[in-house]
Amino acid sequence: MRLTLRQLQIFSAVARIGSTSAAAHSVALSQSATSAALGELEEVLGEQLFDRVGKRLMLNERGRALLPQALALLEAAQGIENGFIADGGVVDLQLSASTTIGNYVLPPLLATFREQVPHARLQLRIGNTLEVVNAVGAFEVDLGFIEGPCHAPDISVVPWKEDELVVIAAPAHPLAKQAKAGKLTLRQLREARWLLREPGSGTREAVEQVLLPHLDYLEADMALGSSEAIKNAAAEGMGLSCLSRYVVQDLVAARRLVVLQTALPALRRRLMLIHHKKKPLSPTLRRFAAHCGARIARPAPPHGGPKGAVEEPLY
């Protein structure tokens, strides 16, 4: 057998990064050795796996078909290796999360998981929902956590936690004072100045989904690139906002923000865990998902047993 795991590792690195020079650094080889290994793999398979677009290497149809198989083999080999790792060994988990989850929800879960699995090396990338979906779709990370919808056909979306969205303002804001006398009306909310996240943010999309049916339109007086910036701007009296309770609970406790009572119904959204449908989940990833409380549908066996997917905890 002339096909090697090292060739598949190099192929996967080039597919992820887009060039042999950049991939060479990630696999600890020279560029010439990386290019040679990629050439050997294409020779063994009798197929070109990449198209050259300018200076970048882009997977062609044959390369896209090979990538999930290559990742599955590498994952299986890593699983064998991890099975023989002593307690001091290291297992890598590549995670990505949208900003609210990455900054407020995941840190305590990462800390308690690290206590249970001290040899796990957790790497967390934070971005908006679209960036997380793209990272999972490109096999750059193992699991993603998002707070907005995902419609990518190659991504599995698993309902995870429920999040409460609250309308907040500074205690000295005129509407905060009026809210003490009774719930704010929809007209008052419609005419208010709103601080919102940037387009593409899961929080922005979720806020629009829950507010627009009641307010008809929602005009952003100011758009900011992080929930942290928004809650601090709101605390300075610059306007109203609607954010996750996870995000604002510290400033509410410090009495720099207040949660406004309004005529709106309870505002809730579902946080999601996502993974690529063709990405095999290692035992450590399954353990982490279970630790977070996620339930991932396992595909039914190809022969026999019930059809469809069976939802069960990942232990």
Protein Blocks (a to p, Z undefined) as FASTA:
>chain_A
ZZdfklmmmmmmmmmnopaklmmmmnopafklmmmmmmmmmmmnopafbdcehjbccddf
klmmmmmmmmmmmmmmmmmmmmmpcfklccdddddddfklmmmmmmmmmmmmmmmmmmbc
cddddddfklmmmmmmnopafbdcdfbdcfbfkbccddfbdcdddddddfklmklmmmmn
occdfklmmmpccddddehiaklmmmmmmmmmmnopacdfbdcfbfklmmmmmmnopacc
dddfklmmmmmmnopaccdddfbdcddddddddddfklccdfklmmmmmmnopacddddd
fegcjehjdddddZZ
